């Protein structure tokens, strides 16, 4: 058993939680992450259609440029120090701490929490509006106009 390997006995069977070269773990011994698509993707087609043929594709192009730029910045900050063997930054705050440090971490944390709070309020309002629209459409179906 190597130093980084975790083994447990489960009813007489030895279970290895960190096998080198495993598909489930990265080279640091943590579980590999998977991607999640948010609900914003679901409404993107409708929102673009509401903008029309000129503004819709223009906004899509601008958003794709911003997404590309920010994703390259995050990819560059994924490891601190050496790009191949440096310490991994598993969270956004780890990357900020490794690259900026000090007071900037607190500022970025405050901005992250304000953004999370605003998004929660937006989803609450949007879900209540959607529920009212569903109830109204059910009323139209059952009673007519």
PATI-957942 format. One record per atom (N, C-alpha, C): x, y, z. Coordinates in steps of 0.001 Angstrom, whole numbers, padded with zeros to 6 digits, always signed. Each point is the difference from the previous one (the first is absolute). Layout:
PATI-957942
XYZ/...
//
This chain:
PATI-957942
+000853-001185+000000/-000853+001185+000000/+000891+001237+000000/-000225+000919-000947/+000791+001219-000081/-000544+001045+000954/+000768+001108+000164/-000398+001016+000974/-001310+000682-000344/-000261+000271-001293/-001202+000730-000372/-001228-000858-000179/+000124-001306+000271/-001102-000907-000263/-000824-000244+001256/-001311+000084-000108/-000910-000270+001113/-000645-001357-000227/+000137-000910+000987/-000607-001322-000111/-000853-000243+001230/-001123-000640-000204/-000920-000313+001083/-000420-001458-000105/-000313-000601+001134/-000535-001363+000035/-001515+000084+000058/-000676-000618-000955/-001459-000023-000030/-000423-001456-000049/-000500-000526+001106/-000466-001383+000129/+000979-000995-000622/+001266+000109+000392/+001004-000941-000453/+000628+000333-001337/-000496+001012-000723/+000570+000398-001275/+000790+001278+000190/+001126+000088-000669/+000786+001224+000051/-000448+000903-001136/-000384+001226+000335/-000493+000948-000985/+001001+001132-000108/+000476+000255-001199/+000958+001074-000215/-000754+001230-000487/+000175+001112+000717/-000690+001231-000365/+000815+000878-000926/+001294-000246-000094/+000848+000860-000807/+001009-000861-000745/-000399-000515-001125/+000868-000853-000795/+000717+000869-001020/+001341-000033-000048/+000712+000780-001012/-000441-000411-001396/-000260+000976-000847/-000447-000270-001350/-001480-000288-000117/-000760+000155+001068/-001431-000263-000030/-000712+001072-000808/-001101-000369-000643/-000785+000960-000773/-000801+000937+000895/-000192-000372+001269/-000830+000788+000905/+000770+001081+000750/+001344-000090+000010/+000801+000930+000788/+001006+000713-000887/+000305+001269+000333/+001037+000724-000720/+001356-000303+000635/+001064+000659-000479/+001328-000317+000493/+000265+000501+001423/-000902+000820+000552/+000119+000440+001390/-000745-000913+000964/-000706-001001-000512/-000736-000918+000851/-001419+000423+000306/-000473+001085-000603/-001384+000439+000199/-000885-000576-001096/-001295-000103+000312/-000952-000457-001009/-000022+000978-001166/-000073-000538-001226/-000078+000860-001168/-001357+000693-000026/-000007+001204-000517/-001233+000782-000074/-000706-000240-001315/-001299+000254-000002/-000795-000087-001216/-000633+001361-000263/-000386+000235-001221/-000603+001274-000377/-001497-000031+000228/-000550+001156+000337/-001432+000149+000214/-000468+001186-000836/-001084-000179-000716/-000563+001093-000794/-001110+000641+000812/+000056+001308+000140/-000986+000716+000797/-001284+000272-000751/-000954+000552+000699/-001311+000267-000600/+000044+001163-000979/+001040+000804+000041/+000119+001108-000948/+000096-000478-001432/+000596-001168-000208/+000128-000556-001344/-001375-000321-000576/-000926-000398+000853/-001328-000378-000475/-000777+001192-000553/+000237+001168+000542/-000747+001177-000459/+000778+000826-001019/+001185-000428-000366/+000835+000779-000914/-000626+000138-001382/-000560-001062-000532/-000602+000062-001333/-001188+000957-000023/-000827-000060+001029/-001173+000887+000057/+000445+001456+000120/+000974+000268+000872/+000459+001374+000200/+000628+000562-001270/+000749-000817-000713/+000611+000442-001250/-001066+000263-001056/-001017-000827-000050/-001078+000194-000970/-000748+001303+000271/-000111+000395+001253/-000708+001232+000337/+000770+001235-000467/+001315-000130-000180/+000808+001144-000435/-000074+000260-001498/-000357-001008-000782/-000114+000181-001448/+001222-000521-000731/-000017+000186-001337/+001044-000565-000850/+001308+000776+000045/-000024+001251+000373/+001235+000789+000029/+000610-000019+001403/-000778+000402+000978/+000526+000102+001361/+000264-001372+000624/-000813-001003-000321/+000168-001335+000577/+001353-000618-000295/+000365-000163-001283/+001325-000550-000307/+001150+000896+000478/-000207+001316-000009/+001042+000908+000493/+000263-000231+001484/-001063-000097+000775/+000149-000245+001439/+000597-001380+000243/-000416-000997-000784/+000576-001341+000143/+001503+000025-000262/+000423+000733-001012/+001426+000104-000303/+000746+000690+001146/-000560+001083+000531/+000649+000702+001112/+000090-000882+001242/-001079-000712+000321/+000025-000888+001160/+000979-001151-000204/+000094-000512-001234/+000952-001084-000245/+001428+000486+000162/+000291+001241-000387/+001335+000569+000202/+000313+000146+001479/-000952+000503+000781/+000200+000146+001448/+000203-001366+000650/-000800-000990-000413/+000138-001354+000551/+001359-000586-000346/+000447+000166-001223/+001311-000503-000404/+001108+000669+000808/-000071+001309+000138/+001037+000745+000721/+000063-000418+001469/-001148-000079+000662/+000005-000374+001417/+000402-001456+000194/-000369-000886-000924/+000403-001405+000142/+001501-000162-000184/+000621+000772-000887/+001455-000073-000134/+000691+000564+001236/-000573+001033+000608/+000568+000519+001249/-000082-001038+001116/-001150-000663+000133/-000148-001030+001021/+000927-001186-000266/+000169-000379-001266/+000902-001103-000326/+001443+000358+000339/+000381+001259-000220/+001356+000428+000329/+000232+000025+001511/-001053+000193+000771/+000122+000059+001458/-000272-001344+000672/-000224-001063-000768/-000347-001292+000593/+001133-000548+000857/+001232+000199-000420/+001154-000430+000789/+000839+001224+000350/+000491+000035+001236/+000873+001082+000453/+001442-000419-000207/+000812+000934-000427/+001403-000321-000237/+000173-000665-001342/+000572-001200-000009/+000244-000737-001240/-001323-000484-000595/-000238+000230-001302/-001279-000391-000610/-000243-001506-000038/+001069-000802+000059/-000169-001448-000078/-000034-000680+001353/+000791+000478+000938/+000090-000705+001279/-000278+000894+001203/-000473+001203-000211/-000272+000913+001101/-001229-000403+000803/-000207+000689+001119/-001151-000270+000869/-001287+000348-000733/-000970-000914+000064/-001288+000236-000650/-000841+000962+000830/-000730+000849-000688/-000973+000881+000637/-001372-000566-000311/-000611-000637+000987/-001268-000697-000235/-001193+000934-000001/+000122+001162+000603/-001102+000952+000026/+000472+001337-000544/-000968+000838-000319/+000314+001351-000466/+000769+000766+001072/-000398-000168+001246/+000682+000711+001089/+001431-000494+000188/+000260-001294-000246/+001378-000495+000049/+000860+000671-001055/-000550+000181-001197/+000747+000663-001071/+000271+001459+000344/-000992+000686+000560/+000197+001402+000395/+001049+000083+001108/-000082-000894+000973/+000957-000007+001115/+001423-000251-000504/+000167-000914-000953/+001325-000339-000507/+000590+001105-000862/-000852+000722-000746/+000510+001002-000936/-000015+001419+000556/-000980+000336+000800/-000093+001365+000525/+000319+000061+001483/-000636-000874+000776/+000249-000066+001443/-000555+001203+000750/+000118-000067+001326/-000324+001113+000878/-001415+000515-000081/-000100+001306-000105/-001276+000700+000056/-000882-000296-001212/+000617-000292-001150/-000774-000276-001217/-000869-001246+000161/+000445-000959+000819/-000798-001202+000240/-001311+000380+000674/+000065+000898+000965/-001217+000436+000696/-000923+000770-000934/+000564+000826-000855/-000819+000753-000957/-000686-000952-000974/+000752-000959-000561/-000591-000964-000937/-001051-000862+000685/+000248-000379+001256/-000987-000786+000744/-001287+000776+000199/+000125+001290+000354/-001189+000838+000186/-000781+000129-001313/+000710+000175-001106/-000662+000109-001302/-000687-001310-000358/+000660-001134+000282/-000618-001300-000273/-001293-000182+000793/+000024+000364+001279/-001202-000176+000818/-001111+000962-000418/+000349+001223-000393/-001028+000922-000504/-000614-000535-001291/+000835-000572-000874/-000501-000576-001240/-000927-001183+000290/+000398-000864+000913/-000832-001144+000376/-001338+000459+000576/+000031+001018+000837/-001220+000551+000585/-000907+000568-001089/+000566+000754-000945/-000789+000575-001088/-000604-001054-000904/+000774-001049-000298/-000515-001084-000838/-001140-000724+000710/+000130-000210+001309/-001070-000658+000762/-001281+000826-000047/+000119+001303+000131/-001173+000878-000094/-000599-000081-001405/+000853+000036-001031/-000481-000081-001380/-000733-001294-000282/+000547-001135+000472/-000677-001285-000205/-001320-000055+000757/-000053+000587+001181/-001246+000011+000764/-001085+000780-000735/+000352+001162-000504/-000961+000820-000738/-000425-000700-001295/+000984-000551-000736/-000320-000675-001265/-000876-001229+000223/+000258-000748+001051/-000825-001189+000245/-001417+000377+000398/-000162+001070+000777/-001358+000413+000369/-000769+000519-001213/+000674+000727-000880/-000656+000467-001227/-000391-001190-000878/+000866-001002-000077/-000301-001188-000801/-001184-000764+000572/-000074-000105+001321/-001119-000708+000620/-001319+000726-000256/+000018+001324+000037/-001212+000770-000294/-000406-000212-001460/+000986-000028-000914/-000303-000214-001417/-000572-001400-000231/+000521-001000+000698/-000524-001364-000133/-001430-000070+000514/-000256+000630+001143/-001359-000006+000549/-000970+000715-000942/+000441+001116-000568/-000852+000745-000932/-000306-000835-001238/+001020-000718-000534/-000247-000809-001191/-000914-001184+000323/+000128-000582+001194/-000912-001069+000405/-001425+000517+000132/-000150+001231+000479/-001322+000602+000127/-000607+000228-001384/+000817+000458-000961/-000483+000204-001359/-000436-001323-000631/+000736-001059+000292/-000340-001307-000585/-001297-000547+000578/-000213+000225+001279/-001197-000591+000639/-001235+000877-000132/+000135+001328+000025/-001177+000895+000007/-000113+000870-001237/+001041-000011-000843/-000029+000874-001165/+000330+001428+000392/-000168+000923-000903/+000346+001395+000301/-001103+000604+000845/
//
